[in-house]
Amino acid sequence: MVAIKTCWSPCIVHNNVKDGSIAVAGYTIAASLVSITFTIYAMNGGESSQLYSPFFEADVRTSMQYYGVLTVIFFTCMILSAIGIIYGIREELRGFLLPWLFGMSLIVLFQIVWPIWLMYAYYIYIQVFFFAIVYWLWAAYNYYCWVCVYSQYMVIYRMQSPNIELLYP
């Protein structure tokens, strides 16, 4: 079932989900490059001690290196899957949209769970609740992008579905 027919949000406005999904792929590439840049900066000893940072409690010498490499690999895969979205839409191959749908599901899940843990662990700091609201709003935006790409997946699925009619004599 196609969830939405147009893709509009504060950042992306398109009259159809095909163009919206390509814009979402561009957003994914840009956000992934920013995340990779910040992760490498934090791995090299940069500032990661802010309470809202996912690397807040990571030790620069040990755990930051391990989780940083995993983060860089994950966002590199997200860049490749965003390129797969563009290719899959142009060639009408819905299978190329699946890696992005799976990866964005993990991102949205993280953006929902991380603020809950943050509020549980640091409930004495009032600003944690503001950070949680910002994370949840960002998760809602990413979920909307997920729905846009999923809708394009379903459009391609319907176009590729056989329309067989049995005619009995």
N, C-alpha and C positions, 0 to 999 in steps of 0.2 A: 504494500500500500504506500502510495506517495504521500508523505507527511505534509510537505509544503510545495507550492507551485512557483513561488518567487523567493528570492533571497535578498532580504533587506535587513540591515542592522545599522548601528551608528557608523560603522566603518565600511560596510559592503552593501551596495545597493544595486541589484540587478533584477530584471524582469523575469528571468527564468533561472532554474537551478543549475543549468549547464554552465552559464557564465559565472554564476555565484560560486559554484564548486571550483572553477579555475581560479577565481579570486581568493577562495579559501586556501587553495594550494599555495598561492603567493604569500598569503598571511602566514602559513605554516613555515614556509622557507625562511621568511624574515624573522619570525619569532624563534625558530630553531637556531639561526645564525647568532642572534643576540644571546640565547641561552648557552650556546657553545662558547662564545666569547667570554661571558661572565664566568662560566665554569673553569675555563683555562686560566683566567685572571685569578680566581680563587685558589686554584691548584698551585699557582706560582707564588702564593703568599699574600694575595690581595685581600681586600676587606670582605669578610664573610661572617662577621660577628654580629650582624644586625639580627634582631629577634625574628623578623619575618622571613629571613633567608632559609631555604631548605638545607643549606650547609651550615646552619647556625652552630650545631654542636660537633661538627666534624673537626678532627685534629688535622692540621695541614700536613704533617709528616706521614701519617698512616692512613686513617680512614678517608681523608679528603682525596687522596690520590686514587684509592680504589673506587670510591663512589663517583669521583670526577670522571674517571675513564668510562665507567658505565653510563654516565650522563651524556658524555660526548658521543659515545657509540649509539645510544638511543636516539639522540637528536639528529645524528647523521642518518640513521635509518628513517627518521621522520622526513628529512629532506628528500631522500630517495623515494619514499612513498608519496610525497607531494608531487614529485616529478611523475610518478606512476599515475597519479590522478589525472594529470594533464594528458598523458599518453593514452590512458584508458578511456577518457572522454572523447578524445579526437578519433580514436580507432573503434569506439563503442565496445570496449572489452571491460565488463564490469568487474572481473577478477582483479584488475589493477587497483581498484578502489578499496579492496578489503584490507590490505596492510595498513593503510592510513586510518580506516575506521577502527581497527583494533588498537593501533598506537594512540589515537586520540581518546579512545575509551579509557586507556590507562592514565593518560594525562588528566582527564576529567575526574576519574576516581581519586587520583592523588590530590587534586585541587579540592576535593570534598573532604577527604580524610585528614590531610595535613593540618588544616585549621582546627579540626576537632581535637587532634592531639596537642596542638599548640595551646588551645584554651584549657585543656585538661592539665598540662604540665606547668603552664605559666599563668594561671588564673588570677594571680595577684596583680598583674600588670593590665591596666584597663585598655591600653593601646592594642593588646592582642585581639580584642573583640573587633576593633576597626580593621586590623589585618585580616581577620577571618571573613568579614563582610566583603572586603576587596577580593580575596581569593574566591569566595563563592560567586560573586558577580562575574569574575573572569571565567570561572567554571561554567556558569550559565551561558556566557558568550561562546565558549568553546563547544558546549553541547549544542547550541544553535548551529554552529558551523558543522558539527557532526550530522545533525538532522538534514542540513542542506546537501551534504555529500551523500548521505543515505538516500535521500529523495532522488538524487541523480542516479544512484545505483538501481533504485527501483524503476526509474524511467527506462534505463537500458535493459533491465530484466524484462519488463513488459514488451519492449520492442523486439526482444529476441525470443519471446515465448511463442511456441507454435500455435497456430489457430487452426485446429483440426476439427472438421465437421464430418461426422459419420453419416453417410447417405445409404440408407437401406432401400433395396428395390421394392 
